[in-house]
Amino acid sequence: MSLALRSRVDDGLSGRNQGEPEFLSAVAEAWENIQPVLDRHPEFLAANILQRMAEPERQIMFRVPWTDDSGAVRVNRGFRVEFNSALGPYKGGLRFHPSVNLSIIKALAFEQGLKNALTGLSLGGAKGGADFQPRGCSDGEVMRFCQSFMAELFRHIGPSTDVPAGDIGVGAREIGFLFGQYKRLVNRFEGSLTGKGLGWGGSQIRPQATGYGLVYFTAEALATRGLSFEGKVVALSGFGNVGFYALEKLNSLGASVVTIADEDGHIHDPDGIRGDKLRFVHDLWFKRRGSVREYAEEYRVLYEPGRPWAVPCDVALPTATQGEIDLADARNLVDAGCLCVAEGANLPCSSDAIRYLREHGVMFAPGKAANAGGVAVSGLEMAQNGSRCQWTREEVDRRLKETMSSIHKLSLEAAEAYGWPGDYAKGADIAAFLKLGNAMMDQGVV
Ligand code: 2IT
């Protein structure tokens, strides 16, 4: 970003948010992308929309004490950043992972506000979580942690106030424990969380939504170049809540997924992860939280430490976490012949990686557009809870597909209208900013 531009949009941002590199970089990236809007609509600058949009409406941090199985008292730090409510109740996931800190949660909450704007549903932006590692804990420990976490969070959330969901480290088990404690504390059965079990207020397709949506979005992007997933080779990283269901959908569309990865390394299976292997991968993650090394041992394929991005592929789908594709990885992807990168995770690609991919003609789909399927189906879960009904699988899948298609169209049209044809990153930020910015303008100085 140029110096003149920086001073135009920064307005003390870095000074007020020291020690928060993830947050500053998420905002800088978005502000750079929306420059053409500011040139055409100086009223946003006059109303100081940028400074207001980069300041969370409320940030909650709290102590989460719990007792482990040995009787020792442990303490974690809980967060909920309620970023923007101009479009609806605060909405966004909870992440339990040792890397969680205020900077990451603010970055994710800021992104979530823009993402949610793209869904066209009435959803504000938020994110939360704790620096807690559920992996390696017993069910009892996870339950006691969730109950303690909710003992504080419950006073801040509600179906029309703030509706958390899952994210990394928060799946069906954790949502169950959190919901049980919430209901006990408020004495009301209501939709204050999404990702609930199908038998108690959950929606069809919610577990699959982010992965399926990612594939639907990417298929639309490929179609703009006359391509489809049929016969394409796909490199995938995380194989959990997002990656596994993407894997499933990709197989059904005739693609061949040749890699999966975890924090330590990746496997390369040139025959594709299909048939029985899919069940193995399912159990590896959802039952055992095991290492991909086990896959390599079971099917006698290559295991290597490090990321999977140097493997020859047509499409790369980072589905693990933030910061998993840097400039060196982007170079590897270009050299490996990759033609499209779509973010299933939030903020997996660094700014210089994104620039490099774009400069080398690789289609790039940003997470706030490509992975919005999860929160979109959360929005549908809220609608079903509000009317005390449950839609069929086909109905939810149809709406998910429609939503991804509409986000794709919105992003492309905004990119075209503001002078960046085909640039999904700029298009998504511009479309989201216009939706959120205009709502804030209409609602006055609040
Ligand atoms: O990053 C995300 O969009 C999510 N973790 C889902 C949020 C939600 O409220 O469903």
Residues whose N, C-alpha, C, O or C-beta is under 5 A from the ligand:
A	BS01	2IT	K91 G92 G93 V163 P164 A165 G166 D167 N371 G374 V375 S378
